[in-house]
Amino acid sequence: MTKEKLKAYEERLKPCPFCGTKAKFYASANGMGYNASCRNTKCRILVITESFDSPEEAIKVWNKRGKADAILQ
Ligand SMILES: [Zn+2]
């Protein structure tokens, strides 16, 4: 996956539900999995999705978590 593609996926991620920092989207080194995580190293919780086979799935799960937390506020 190209850097441009990764960036395009990253644009679709909502901010971290805990600290509001922009999320990071990345592909695993072997190219077999995709994750979304919080970029903030000082975030109190390491927020990261499981590894998914498709980028779409990783984005969906990350964004769903954000929405669920917004409801709790
Ligand atoms: Zn965070």
PDB file of the backbone (N, CA, C, O) and the ligand in Angstrom, with CONECT records:
HET     ZN  A 101       1
ATOM      1  N   MET A   1       0.839  -1.204   0.000  1.00  0.00           N
ATOM      2  CA  MET A   1       0.000   0.000   0.000  1.00  0.00           C
ATOM      3  C   MET A   1       0.877   1.260   0.000  1.00  0.00           C
ATOM      4  O   MET A   1       1.840   1.345   0.762  1.00  0.00           O
ATOM      5  N   THR A   2       0.550   2.218  -0.840  1.00  0.00           N
ATOM      6  CA  THR A   2       1.364   3.440  -0.946  1.00  0.00           C
ATOM      7  C   THR A   2       1.092   4.385   0.220  1.00  0.00           C
ATOM      8  O   THR A   2       0.061   4.286   0.886  1.00  0.00           O
ATOM      9  N   LYS A   3       2.023   5.295   0.456  1.00  0.00           N
ATOM     10  CA  LYS A   3       1.858   6.295   1.500  1.00  0.00           C
ATOM     11  C   LYS A   3       0.624   7.155   1.244  1.00  0.00           C
ATOM     12  O   LYS A   3      -0.087   7.535   2.175  1.00  0.00           O
ATOM     13  N   GLU A   4       0.380   7.455  -0.028  1.00  0.00           N
ATOM     14  CA  GLU A   4      -0.768   8.287  -0.398  1.00  0.00           C
ATOM     15  C   GLU A   4      -2.066   7.590  -0.025  1.00  0.00           C
ATOM     16  O   GLU A   4      -3.003   8.212   0.475  1.00  0.00           O
ATOM     17  N   LYS A   5      -2.103   6.307  -0.273  1.00  0.00           N
ATOM     18  CA  LYS A   5      -3.316   5.544   0.057  1.00  0.00           C
ATOM     19  C   LYS A   5      -3.536   5.512   1.571  1.00  0.00           C
ATOM     20  O   LYS A   5      -4.651   5.701   2.056  1.00  0.00           O
ATOM     21  N   LEU A   6      -2.450   5.269   2.301  1.00  0.00           N
ATOM     22  CA  LEU A   6      -2.557   5.241   3.764  1.00  0.00           C
ATOM     23  C   LEU A   6      -3.082   6.579   4.275  1.00  0.00           C
ATOM     24  O   LEU A   6      -3.910   6.631   5.184  1.00  0.00           O
ATOM     25  N   LYS A   7      -2.590   7.646   3.681  1.00  0.00           N
ATOM     26  CA  LYS A   7      -3.011   8.975   4.110  1.00  0.00           C
ATOM     27  C   LYS A   7      -4.495   9.197   3.828  1.00  0.00           C
ATOM     28  O   LYS A   7      -5.216   9.791   4.630  1.00  0.00           O
ATOM     29  N   ALA A   8      -4.929   8.706   2.675  1.00  0.00           N
ATOM     30  CA  ALA A   8      -6.334   8.856   2.302  1.00  0.00           C
ATOM     31  C   ALA A   8      -7.227   8.107   3.291  1.00  0.00           C
ATOM     32  O   ALA A   8      -8.295   8.594   3.660  1.00  0.00           O
ATOM     33  N   TYR A   9      -6.795   6.946   3.711  1.00  0.00           N
ATOM     34  CA  TYR A   9      -7.568   6.195   4.712  1.00  0.00           C
ATOM     35  C   TYR A   9      -7.552   6.946   6.038  1.00  0.00           C
ATOM     36  O   TYR A   9      -8.567   7.042   6.728  1.00  0.00           O
ATOM     37  N   GLU A  10      -6.391   7.470   6.375  1.00  0.00           N
ATOM     38  CA  GLU A  10      -6.242   8.166   7.650  1.00  0.00           C
ATOM     39  C   GLU A  10      -7.177   9.378   7.743  1.00  0.00           C
ATOM     40  O   GLU A  10      -7.685   9.700   8.817  1.00  0.00           O
ATOM     41  N   GLU A  11      -7.394  10.037   6.616  1.00  0.00           N
ATOM     42  CA  GLU A  11      -8.273  11.199   6.584  1.00  0.00           C
ATOM     43  C   GLU A  11      -9.693  10.850   7.041  1.00  0.00           C
ATOM     44  O   GLU A  11     -10.429  11.703   7.536  1.00  0.00           O
ATOM     45  N   ARG A  12     -10.048   9.612   6.867  1.00  0.00           N
ATOM     46  CA  ARG A  12     -11.417   9.190   7.191  1.00  0.00           C
ATOM     47  C   ARG A  12     -11.579   8.778   8.647  1.00  0.00           C
ATOM     48  O   ARG A  12     -12.696   8.539   9.104  1.00  0.00           O
ATOM     49  N   LEU A  13     -10.460   8.693   9.386  1.00  0.00           N
ATOM     50  CA  LEU A  13     -10.546   8.290  10.788  1.00  0.00           C
ATOM     51  C   LEU A  13     -10.977   9.462  11.654  1.00  0.00           C
ATOM     52  O   LEU A  13     -10.549  10.596  11.441  1.00  0.00           O
ATOM     53  N   LYS A  14     -11.812   9.183  12.614  1.00  0.00           N
ATOM     54  CA  LYS A  14     -12.196  10.206  13.583  1.00  0.00           C
ATOM     55  C   LYS A  14     -11.065  10.365  14.594  1.00  0.00           C
ATOM     56  O   LYS A  14     -10.236   9.465  14.734  1.00  0.00           O
ATOM     57  N   PRO A  15     -11.017  11.493  15.299  1.00  0.00           N
ATOM     58  CA  PRO A  15      -9.981  11.672  16.328  1.00  0.00           C
ATOM     59  C   PRO A  15     -10.118  10.635  17.436  1.00  0.00           C
ATOM     60  O   PRO A  15     -11.170  10.015  17.592  1.00  0.00           O
ATOM     61  N   CYS A  16      -9.050  10.454  18.199  1.00  0.00           N
ATOM     62  CA  CYS A  16      -9.059   9.515  19.320  1.00  0.00           C
ATOM     63  C   CYS A  16     -10.212   9.868  20.269  1.00  0.00           C
ATOM     64  O   CYS A  16     -10.373  11.032  20.635  1.00  0.00           O
ATOM     65  N   PRO A  17     -11.008   8.882  20.664  1.00  0.00           N
ATOM     66  CA  PRO A  17     -12.148   9.143  21.551  1.00  0.00           C
ATOM     67  C   PRO A  17     -11.737   9.565  22.961  1.00  0.00           C
ATOM     68  O   PRO A  17     -12.565  10.078  23.713  1.00  0.00           O
ATOM     69  N   PHE A  18     -10.488   9.360  23.326  1.00  0.00           N
ATOM     70  CA  PHE A  18     -10.053   9.680  24.685  1.00  0.00           C
ATOM     71  C   PHE A  18      -9.345  11.022  24.781  1.00  0.00           C
ATOM     72  O   PHE A  18      -9.599  11.787  25.712  1.00  0.00           O
ATOM     73  N   CYS A  19      -8.467  11.320  23.840  1.00  0.00           N
ATOM     74  CA  CYS A  19      -7.708  12.571  23.931  1.00  0.00           C
ATOM     75  C   CYS A  19      -7.975  13.512  22.769  1.00  0.00           C
ATOM     76  O   CYS A  19      -7.543  14.664  22.815  1.00  0.00           O
ATOM     77  N   GLY A  20      -8.667  13.071  21.736  1.00  0.00           N
ATOM     78  CA  GLY A  20      -8.996  13.944  20.630  1.00  0.00           C
ATOM     79  C   GLY A  20      -7.882  14.133  19.607  1.00  0.00           C
ATOM     80  O   GLY A  20      -8.018  14.914  18.666  1.00  0.00           O
ATOM     81  N   THR A  21      -6.782  13.416  19.797  1.00  0.00           N
ATOM     82  CA  THR A  21      -5.671  13.519  18.851  1.00  0.00           C
ATOM     83  C   THR A  21      -6.006  12.801  17.556  1.00  0.00           C
ATOM     84  O   THR A  21      -6.734  11.809  17.539  1.00  0.00           O
ATOM     85  N   LYS A  22      -5.460  13.326  16.479  1.00  0.00           N
ATOM     86  CA  LYS A  22      -5.660  12.707  15.176  1.00  0.00           C
ATOM     87  C   LYS A  22      -5.205  11.246  15.209  1.00  0.00           C
ATOM     88  O   LYS A  22      -4.170  10.919  15.789  1.00  0.00           O
ATOM     89  N   ALA A  23      -5.970  10.403  14.596  1.00  0.00           N
ATOM     90  CA  ALA A  23      -5.634   8.978  14.593  1.00  0.00           C
ATOM     91  C   ALA A  23      -4.645   8.656  13.487  1.00  0.00           C
ATOM     92  O   ALA A  23      -4.541   9.364  12.486  1.00  0.00           O
ATOM     93  N   LYS A  24      -3.930   7.578  13.699  1.00  0.00           N
ATOM     94  CA  LYS A  24      -2.962   7.112  12.716  1.00  0.00           C
ATOM     95  C   LYS A  24      -3.475   5.824  12.103  1.00  0.00           C
ATOM     96  O   LYS A  24      -4.026   4.961  12.787  1.00  0.00           O
ATOM     97  N   PHE A  25      -3.283   5.717  10.805  1.00  0.00           N
ATOM     98  CA  PHE A  25      -3.700   4.506  10.104  1.00  0.00           C
ATOM     99  C   PHE A  25      -2.465   3.852   9.526  1.00  0.00           C
ATOM    100  O   PHE A  25      -1.652   4.525   8.892  1.00  0.00           O
ATOM    101  N   TYR A  26      -2.309   2.585   9.726  1.00  0.00           N
ATOM    102  CA  TYR A  26      -1.131   1.943   9.149  1.00  0.00           C
ATOM    103  C   TYR A  26      -1.357   0.493   8.763  1.00  0.00           C
ATOM    104  O   TYR A  26      -2.242  -0.193   9.276  1.00  0.00           O
ATOM    105  N   ALA A  27      -0.532   0.068   7.854  1.00  0.00           N
ATOM    106  CA  ALA A  27      -0.548  -1.316   7.406  1.00  0.00           C
ATOM    107  C   ALA A  27       0.604  -2.031   8.090  1.00  0.00           C
ATOM    108  O   ALA A  27       1.674  -1.455   8.282  1.00  0.00           O
ATOM    109  N   SER A  28       0.389  -3.264   8.450  1.00  0.00           N
ATOM    110  CA  SER A  28       1.452  -4.026   9.100  1.00  0.00           C
ATOM    111  C   SER A  28       2.591  -4.282   8.101  1.00  0.00           C
ATOM    112  O   SER A  28       2.400  -4.211   6.887  1.00  0.00           O
ATOM    113  N   ALA A  29       3.753  -4.574   8.635  1.00  0.00           N
ATOM    114  CA  ALA A  29       4.941  -4.722   7.797  1.00  0.00           C
ATOM    115  C   ALA A  29       4.773  -5.793   6.710  1.00  0.00           C
ATOM    116  O   ALA A  29       5.309  -5.665   5.609  1.00  0.00           O
ATOM    117  N   ASN A  30       4.034  -6.831   7.035  1.00  0.00           N
ATOM    118  CA  ASN A  30       3.862  -7.898   6.038  1.00  0.00           C
ATOM    119  C   ASN A  30       2.708  -7.602   5.072  1.00  0.00           C
ATOM    120  O   ASN A  30       2.419  -8.395   4.177  1.00  0.00           O
ATOM    121  N   GLY A  31       2.060  -6.459   5.264  1.00  0.00           N
ATOM    122  CA  GLY A  31       1.002  -6.065   4.344  1.00  0.00           C
ATOM    123  C   GLY A  31      -0.278  -6.870   4.508  1.00  0.00           C
ATOM    124  O   GLY A  31      -1.161  -6.809   3.654  1.00  0.00           O
ATOM    125  N   MET A  32      -0.385  -7.617   5.588  1.00  0.00           N
ATOM    126  CA  MET A  32      -1.541  -8.488   5.771  1.00  0.00           C
ATOM    127  C   MET A  32      -2.599  -7.908   6.705  1.00  0.00           C
ATOM    128  O   MET A  32      -3.698  -8.453   6.799  1.00  0.00           O
ATOM    129  N   GLY A  33      -2.290  -6.828   7.385  1.00  0.00           N
ATOM    130  CA  GLY A  33      -3.266  -6.310   8.324  1.00  0.00           C
ATOM    131  C   GLY A  33      -3.266  -4.794   8.381  1.00  0.00           C
ATOM    132  O   GLY A  33      -2.267  -4.153   8.056  1.00  0.00           O
ATOM    133  N   TYR A  34      -4.383  -4.226   8.793  1.00  0.00           N
ATOM    134  CA  TYR A  34      -4.528  -2.780   8.893  1.00  0.00           C
ATOM    135  C   TYR A  34      -5.038  -2.401  10.266  1.00  0.00           C
ATOM    136  O   TYR A  34      -5.935  -3.042  10.814  1.00  0.00           O
ATOM    137  N   ASN A  35      -4.450  -1.343  10.814  1.00  0.00           N
ATOM    138  CA  ASN A  35      -4.841  -0.898  12.147  1.00  0.00           C
ATOM    139  C   ASN A  35      -5.056   0.606  12.164  1.00  0.00           C
ATOM    140  O   ASN A  35      -4.541   1.346  11.326  1.00  0.00           O
ATOM    141  N   ALA A  36      -5.829   1.024  13.142  1.00  0.00           N
ATOM    142  CA  ALA A  36      -5.937   2.452  13.441  1.00  0.00           C
ATOM    143  C   ALA A  36      -5.532   2.607  14.898  1.00  0.00           C
ATOM    144  O   ALA A  36      -5.866   1.764  15.731  1.00  0.00           O
ATOM    145  N   SER A  37      -4.815   3.678  15.208  1.00  0.00           N
ATOM    146  CA  SER A  37      -4.421   3.901  16.595  1.00  0.00           C
ATOM    147  C   SER A  37      -4.293   5.392  16.868  1.00  0.00           C
ATOM    148  O   SER A  37      -4.277   6.213  15.950  1.00  0.00           O
ATOM    149  N   CYS A  38      -4.200   5.724  18.167  1.00  0.00           N
ATOM    150  CA  CYS A  38      -4.023   7.117  18.568  1.00  0.00           C
ATOM    151  C   CYS A  38      -2.561   7.510  18.361  1.00  0.00           C
ATOM    152  O   CYS A  38      -1.656   6.730  18.661  1.00  0.00           O
ATOM    153  N   ARG A  39      -2.330   8.724  17.848  1.00  0.00           N
ATOM    154  CA  ARG A  39      -0.970   9.203  17.594  1.00  0.00           C
ATOM    155  C   ARG A  39      -0.296   9.746  18.842  1.00  0.00           C
ATOM    156  O   ARG A  39       0.930   9.836  18.906  1.00  0.00           O
ATOM    157  N   ASN A  40      -1.082  10.099  19.810  1.00  0.00           N
ATOM    158  CA  ASN A  40      -0.562  10.780  20.991  1.00  0.00           C
ATOM    159  C   ASN A  40       0.146   9.801  21.928  1.00  0.00           C
ATOM    160  O   ASN A  40      -0.493   8.926  22.512  1.00  0.00           O
ATOM    161  N   THR A  41       1.466   9.949  22.072  1.00  0.00           N
ATOM    162  CA  THR A  41       2.212   9.015  22.926  1.00  0.00           C
ATOM    163  C   THR A  41       1.884   9.224  24.397  1.00  0.00           C
ATOM    164  O   THR A  41       2.162   8.359  25.227  1.00  0.00           O
ATOM    165  N   LYS A  42       1.288  10.378  24.724  1.00  0.00           N
ATOM    166  CA  LYS A  42       0.930  10.644  26.124  1.00  0.00           C
ATOM    167  C   LYS A  42      -0.511  10.282  26.428  1.00  0.00           C
ATOM    168  O   LYS A  42      -0.986  10.482  27.547  1.00  0.00           O
ATOM    169  N   CYS A  43      -1.207   9.750  25.433  1.00  0.00           N
ATOM    170  CA  CYS A  43      -2.584   9.324  25.645  1.00  0.00           C
ATOM    171  C   CYS A  43      -2.583   8.290  26.770  1.00  0.00           C
ATOM    172  O   CYS A  43      -1.754   7.380  26.792  1.00  0.00           O
ATOM    173  N   ARG A  44      -3.512   8.441  27.689  1.00  0.00           N
ATOM    174  CA  ARG A  44      -3.486   7.587  28.883  1.00  0.00           C
ATOM    175  C   ARG A  44      -3.856   6.144  28.586  1.00  0.00           C
ATOM    176  O   ARG A  44      -3.520   5.232  29.341  1.00  0.00           O
ATOM    177  N   ILE A  45      -4.540   5.958  27.495  1.00  0.00           N
ATOM    178  CA  ILE A  45      -4.898   4.593  27.111  1.00  0.00           C
ATOM    179  C   ILE A  45      -4.323   4.362  25.723  1.00  0.00           C
ATOM    180  O   ILE A  45      -4.471   5.202  24.835  1.00  0.00           O
ATOM    181  N   LEU A  46      -3.688   3.256  25.543  1.00  0.00           N
ATOM    182  CA  LEU A  46      -3.211   2.953  24.196  1.00  0.00           C
ATOM    183  C   LEU A  46      -4.406   2.479  23.384  1.00  0.00           C
ATOM    184  O   LEU A  46      -4.891   1.357  23.533  1.00  0.00           O
ATOM    185  N   VAL A  47      -4.848   3.357  22.542  1.00  0.00           N
ATOM    186  CA  VAL A  47      -6.022   3.044  21.749  1.00  0.00           C
ATOM    187  C   VAL A  47      -5.578   2.492  20.415  1.00  0.00           C
ATOM    188  O   VAL A  47      -4.922   3.171  19.624  1.00  0.00           O
ATOM    189  N   ILE A  48      -5.938   1.276  20.186  1.00  0.00           N
ATOM    190  CA  ILE A  48      -5.569   0.649  18.912  1.00  0.00           C
ATOM    191  C   ILE A  48      -6.601  -0.401  18.560  1.00  0.00           C
ATOM    192  O   ILE A  48      -7.102  -1.119  19.425  1.00  0.00           O
ATOM    193  N   THR A  49      -6.904  -0.476  17.303  1.00  0.00           N
ATOM    194  CA  THR A  49      -7.856  -1.500  16.886  1.00  0.00           C
ATOM    195  C   THR A  49      -7.113  -2.826  16.726  1.00  0.00           C
ATOM    196  O   THR A  49      -5.883  -2.865  16.730  1.00  0.00           O
ATOM    197  N   GLU A  50      -7.844  -3.859  16.592  1.00  0.00           N
ATOM    198  CA  GLU A  50      -7.254  -5.143  16.215  1.00  0.00           C
ATOM    199  C   GLU A  50      -6.740  -4.981  14.795  1.00  0.00           C
ATOM    200  O   GLU A  50      -6.997  -3.972  14.138  1.00  0.00           O
ATOM    201  N   SER A  51      -6.028  -5.962  14.343  1.00  0.00           N
ATOM    202  CA  SER A  51      -5.562  -5.943  12.966  1.00  0.00           C
ATOM    203  C   SER A  51      -6.648  -6.539  12.072  1.00  0.00           C
ATOM    204  O   SER A  51      -7.155  -7.631  12.328  1.00  0.00           O
ATOM    205  N   PHE A  52      -6.990  -5.801  11.025  1.00  0.00           N
ATOM    206  CA  PHE A  52      -8.037  -6.274  10.130  1.00  0.00           C
ATOM    207  C   PHE A  52      -7.496  -6.563   8.744  1.00  0.00           C
ATOM    208  O   PHE A  52      -6.513  -5.964   8.309  1.00  0.00           O
ATOM    209  N   ASP A  53      -8.139  -7.473   8.067  1.00  0.00           N
ATOM    210  CA  ASP A  53      -7.708  -7.840   6.718  1.00  0.00           C
ATOM    211  C   ASP A  53      -7.933  -6.723   5.719  1.00  0.00           C
ATOM    212  O   ASP A  53      -7.180  -6.589   4.755  1.00  0.00           O
ATOM    213  N   SER A  54      -8.961  -5.922   5.942  1.00  0.00           N
ATOM    214  CA  SER A  54      -9.232  -4.855   4.987  1.00  0.00           C
ATOM    215  C   SER A  54      -9.182  -3.498   5.683  1.00  0.00           C
ATOM    216  O   SER A  54      -9.582  -3.369   6.840  1.00  0.00           O
ATOM    217  N   PRO A  55      -8.684  -2.483   4.963  1.00  0.00           N
ATOM    218  CA  PRO A  55      -8.621  -1.130   5.517  1.00  0.00           C
ATOM    219  C   PRO A  55     -10.007  -0.627   5.908  1.00  0.00           C
ATOM    220  O   PRO A  55     -10.171   0.034   6.934  1.00  0.00           O
ATOM    221  N   GLU A  56     -10.999  -0.944   5.084  1.00  0.00           N
ATOM    222  CA  GLU A  56     -12.360  -0.476   5.347  1.00  0.00           C
ATOM    223  C   GLU A  56     -12.861  -0.937   6.710  1.00  0.00           C
ATOM    224  O   GLU A  56     -13.534  -0.197   7.427  1.00  0.00           O
ATOM    225  N   GLU A  57     -12.521  -2.161   7.046  1.00  0.00           N
ATOM    226  CA  GLU A  57     -12.974  -2.724   8.315  1.00  0.00           C
ATOM    227  C   GLU A  57     -12.307  -2.021   9.499  1.00  0.00           C
ATOM    228  O   GLU A  57     -12.953  -1.715  10.501  1.00  0.00           O
ATOM    229  N   ALA A  58     -11.015  -1.772   9.364  1.00  0.00           N
ATOM    230  CA  ALA A  58     -10.284  -1.085  10.437  1.00  0.00           C
ATOM    231  C   ALA A  58     -10.849   0.322  10.661  1.00  0.00           C
ATOM    232  O   ALA A  58     -10.988   0.762  11.802  1.00  0.00           O
ATOM    233  N   ILE A  59     -11.167   1.009   9.594  1.00  0.00           N
ATOM    234  CA  ILE A  59     -11.730   2.360   9.687  1.00  0.00           C
ATOM    235  C   ILE A  59     -13.107   2.314  10.347  1.00  0.00           C
ATOM    236  O   ILE A  59     -13.424   3.131  11.211  1.00  0.00           O
ATOM    237  N   LYS A  60     -13.904   1.358   9.931  1.00  0.00           N
ATOM    238  CA  LYS A  60     -15.263   1.224  10.454  1.00  0.00           C
ATOM    239  C   LYS A  60     -15.241   1.005  11.969  1.00  0.00           C
ATOM    240  O   LYS A  60     -15.987   1.637  12.717  1.00  0.00           O
ATOM    241  N   VAL A  61     -14.379   0.107  12.393  1.00  0.00           N
ATOM    242  CA  VAL A  61     -14.314  -0.223  13.816  1.00  0.00           C
ATOM    243  C   VAL A  61     -13.776   0.955  14.640  1.00  0.00           C
ATOM    244  O   VAL A  61     -14.293   1.254  15.716  1.00  0.00           O
ATOM    245  N   TRP A  62     -12.757   1.604  14.134  1.00  0.00           N
ATOM    246  CA  TRP A  62     -12.213   2.759  14.842  1.00  0.00           C
ATOM    247  C   TRP A  62     -13.283   3.849  14.986  1.00  0.00           C
ATOM    248  O   TRP A  62     -13.494   4.383  16.075  1.00  0.00           O
ATOM    249  N   ASN A  63     -13.935   4.163  13.907  1.00  0.00           N
ATOM    250  CA  ASN A  63     -14.927   5.241  13.931  1.00  0.00           C
ATOM    251  C   ASN A  63     -16.141   4.883  14.776  1.00  0.00           C
ATOM    252  O   ASN A  63     -16.776   5.770  15.347  1.00  0.00           O
ATOM    253  N   LYS A  64     -16.466   3.637  14.863  1.00  0.00           N
ATOM    254  CA  LYS A  64     -17.591   3.185  15.678  1.00  0.00           C
ATOM    255  C   LYS A  64     -17.290   3.399  17.162  1.00  0.00           C
ATOM    256  O   LYS A  64     -18.154   3.819  17.932  1.00  0.00           O
ATOM    257  N   ARG A  65     -16.063   3.105  17.540  1.00  0.00           N
ATOM    258  CA  ARG A  65     -15.666   3.283  18.933  1.00  0.00           C
ATOM    259  C   ARG A  65     -15.784   4.755  19.331  1.00  0.00           C
ATOM    260  O   ARG A  65     -16.243   5.082  20.426  1.00  0.00           O
ATOM    261  N   GLY A  66     -15.359   5.636  18.417  1.00  0.00           N
ATOM    262  CA  GLY A  66     -15.427   7.063  18.687  1.00  0.00           C
ATOM    263  C   GLY A  66     -16.853   7.509  18.920  1.00  0.00           C
ATOM    264  O   GLY A  66     -17.141   8.307  19.813  1.00  0.00           O
ATOM    265  N   LYS A  67     -17.737   6.978  18.099  1.00  0.00           N
ATOM    266  CA  LYS A  67     -19.142   7.349  18.194  1.00  0.00           C
ATOM    267  C   LYS A  67     -19.736   6.866  19.516  1.00  0.00           C
ATOM    268  O   LYS A  67     -20.500   7.590  20.154  1.00  0.00           O
ATOM    269  N   ALA A  68     -19.393   5.658  19.925  1.00  0.00           N
ATOM    270  CA  ALA A  68     -19.930   5.094  21.154  1.00  0.00           C
ATOM    271  C   ALA A  68     -19.505   5.952  22.344  1.00  0.00           C
ATOM    272  O   ALA A  68     -20.297   6.176  23.259  1.00  0.00           O
ATOM    273  N   ASP A  69     -18.268   6.430  22.339  1.00  0.00           N
ATOM    274  CA  ASP A  69     -17.794   7.241  23.435  1.00  0.00           C
ATOM    275  C   ASP A  69     -18.465   8.609  23.445  1.00  0.00           C
ATOM    276  O   ASP A  69     -18.691   9.188  24.507  1.00  0.00           O
ATOM    277  N   ALA A  70     -18.777   9.115  22.277  1.00  0.00           N
ATOM    278  CA  ALA A  70     -19.440  10.411  22.196  1.00  0.00           C
ATOM    279  C   ALA A  70     -20.816  10.328  22.852  1.00  0.00           C
ATOM    280  O   ALA A  70     -21.280  11.291  23.462  1.00  0.00           O
ATOM    281  N   ILE A  71     -21.460   9.180  22.722  1.00  0.00           N
ATOM    282  CA  ILE A  71     -22.791   8.989  23.301  1.00  0.00           C
ATOM    283  C   ILE A  71     -22.705   8.995  24.838  1.00  0.00           C
ATOM    284  O   ILE A  71     -23.620   9.465  25.515  1.00  0.00           O
ATOM    285  N   LEU A  72     -21.604   8.471  25.371  1.00  0.00           N
ATOM    286  CA  LEU A  72     -21.443   8.378  26.826  1.00  0.00           C
ATOM    287  C   LEU A  72     -21.237   9.736  27.503  1.00  0.00           C
ATOM    288  O   LEU A  72     -21.475   9.876  28.703  1.00  0.00           O
ATOM    289  N   GLN A  73     -20.806  10.710  26.750  1.00  0.00           N
ATOM    290  CA  GLN A  73     -20.463  12.005  27.363  1.00  0.00           C
ATOM    291  C   GLN A  73     -21.674  12.747  27.911  1.00  0.00           C
ATOM    292  O   GLN A  73     -21.533  13.844  28.451  1.00  0.00           O
TER     293      GLN A  73
HETATM  294 ZN    ZN A 101      -5.628   9.208  22.409  1.00  0.00          ZN2+
END
